[in-house]
């Protein structure tokens, strides 16, 4: 009989989600959510917008992501998120906006990106990001705005850009960037 506004949720407890495959937007705009427990995600294929707008989220557990194909905007707008575990991303094809505006994110692990084709705005607005690993970008076609406004980014690795057709604004406003590989 009572309505609870999701913006007030600080924590939750999930025992199981059964055979659910789509948890897109599951916690979207839960602005007070600070942490999440580990729950079984072995059947999940879609994590689009899962934590989008979770401003207070500081950490996430190592979810089973072996079957996930899209992580579009998964952590976009998670202002307090400082790091993420090494998710299994072997089947992911799009990381569009994945960490966009994660203001406190300082580093990311070396995700398996062999099947990713879209990295547009993946780290846009990640002000605290200082470096990124050498992702496998052999199949990526678009990197537009990938690091735009990454004010603390000091260097970028020599990505394979043989299939990239759009790099517009990729490094725009990267104020601390000192060099870019050939």
C-alpha positions in Angstrom: 0.0 0.0 0.0 3.0 2.3 0.1 4.9 3.7 -2.9 8.7 3.9 -2.5 10.4 6.3 -4.8 13.5 4.7 -6.3 15.6 7.8 -5.9 15.5 7.2 -2.1 16.7 3.6 -2.3 20.2 3.3 -0.7 20.5 -0.5 -0.7 18.6 -3.6 -1.6 18.7 -7.4 -1.3 18.0 -9.7 -4.2 18.1 -13.4 -3.7 17.6 -14.4 -7.3 16.4 -13.1 -10.6 15.8 -16.6 -12.0 16.2 -16.9 -15.8 15.8 -13.2 -16.5 18.0 -12.1 -19.5 17.2 -8.4 -19.6 18.1 -6.3 -16.6 18.4 -3.1 -18.6 17.6 0.0 -16.6 17.1 -2.1 -13.4 18.6 0.5 -11.1 18.4 3.5 -13.5 18.2 6.8 -11.6 18.5 5.3 -8.2 20.5 8.4 -7.2 20.9 7.4 -3.5 22.1 3.8 -4.2 25.6 3.4 -2.7 26.4 -0.3 -3.3 24.8 -3.4 -4.7 25.1 -7.0 -3.5 26.3 -9.8 -5.8 23.4 -11.7 -7.4 23.3 -14.3 -10.1 23.4 -12.8 -13.6 24.5 -15.8 -15.5 21.6 -15.7 -18.0 21.7 -11.9 -18.5 22.4 -10.7 -22.0 21.4 -7.0 -21.7 22.7 -4.6 -19.1 21.9 -1.4 -20.9 21.4 1.6 -18.6 21.6 -0.8 -15.6 23.1 1.8 -13.2 22.6 4.9 -15.3 22.2 7.9 -13.1 23.2 6.2 -9.8 25.0 9.3 -8.6 26.0 7.8 -5.2 27.1 4.4 -6.4 30.7 3.8 -5.2 31.4 0.2 -6.2 29.9 -2.9 -7.9 30.6 -6.6 -7.4 32.1 -8.8 -10.0 28.8 -9.8 -11.8 28.8 -12.8 -14.1 28.7 -11.1 -17.5 29.7 -14.0 -19.8 26.6 -13.8 -21.9 26.1 -10.0 -21.9 26.2 -8.4 -25.4 25.5 -4.8 -24.6 26.7 -2.5 -21.9 25.5 0.7 -23.4 25.3 3.5 -20.7 25.7 0.8 -18.0 27.4 3.2 -15.6 26.7 6.6 -17.2 26.3 9.3 -14.6 27.7 7.3 -11.8 29.5 10.3 -10.3 30.9 8.5 -7.3 32.1 5.3 -8.9 35.9 5.1 -8.5 36.6 1.6 -10.0 35.0 -1.4 -11.6 36.0 -5.1 -11.5 37.3 -7.0 -14.5 34.0 -8.1 -16.0 33.9 -10.8 -18.7 33.1 -8.7 -21.8 34.0 -11.3 -24.4 30.6 -11.1 -26.0 29.9 -7.4 -25.7 29.6 -5.5 -29.0 28.7 -2.0 -27.7 30.3 0.0 -24.9 28.6 3.3 -26.1 28.5 5.8 -23.1 29.5 2.9 -20.8 31.3 5.2 -18.3 30.1 8.6 -19.5 30.3 11.2 -16.8 31.8 8.9 -14.1 33.5 11.9 -12.5 35.4 9.9 -9.9 36.5 7.0 -12.1 40.3 6.9 -12.0 41.1 3.7 -13.9 39.5 0.7 -15.6 40.8 -2.8 -16.1 41.8 -4.3 -19.4 38.4 -5.5 -20.6 38.2 -8.0 -23.4 36.9 -5.8 -26.2 37.6 -8.1 -29.2 33.9 -8.0 -30.4 33.2 -4.3 -29.5 32.4 -2.1 -32.5 31.2 1.0 -30.8 33.2 2.9 -28.1 31.6 6.3 -28.7 31.6 8.5 -25.6 32.8 5.5 -23.6 34.7 7.7 -21.1 33.4 11.1 -22.0 33.4 13.4 -19.0 35.5 11.1 -16.8 37.4 14.0 -15.2 39.5 11.8 -12.9 40.5 9.2 -15.4 44.3 9.2 -15.7 45.0 6.3 -18.0 43.4 3.5 -20.0 44.8 0.1 -20.9 45.5 -0.9 -24.5 42.1 -2.3 -25.4 41.7 -4.6 -28.4 40.0 -2.2 -30.9 40.4 -4.3 -34.1 36.7 -4.3 -34.7 35.8 -0.8 -33.5 34.3 1.4 -36.1 33.5 4.5 -34.0 35.4 6.2 -31.3 33.8 9.6 -31.5 33.9 11.6 -28.2 35.6 8.6 -26.5 37.7 10.7 -24.2 36.1 14.1 -24.5 36.5 16.2 -21.4 38.8 13.7 -19.6 40.7 16.5 -17.9 43.2 14.2 -16.0 44.0 11.9 -18.9 47.8 12.1 -19.5 48.3 9.5 -22.2 46.5 7.1 -24.5 47.9 3.9 -25.9 48.4 3.1 -29.6 45.0 1.7 -30.4 44.4 -0.3 -33.6 42.2 2.1 -35.6 42.2 0.3 -38.9 38.4 -0.1 -39.0 37.6 3.2 -37.3 35.6 5.5 -39.5 34.6 8.2 -36.9 37.1 9.7 -34.4 35.4 13.1 -34.2 36.1 14.9 -30.9 37.8 11.8 -29.5 40.3 13.8 -27.4 38.6 17.1 -27.3 39.3 19.1 -24.0 41.7 16.5 -22.6 43.6 19.3 -20.8 46.3 17.1 -19.3 47.1 15.1 -22.4 50.8 15.4 -23.2 51.2 13.2 -26.2 49.3 11.0 -28.6 50.8 8.0 -30.4 51.2 8.2 -34.1 
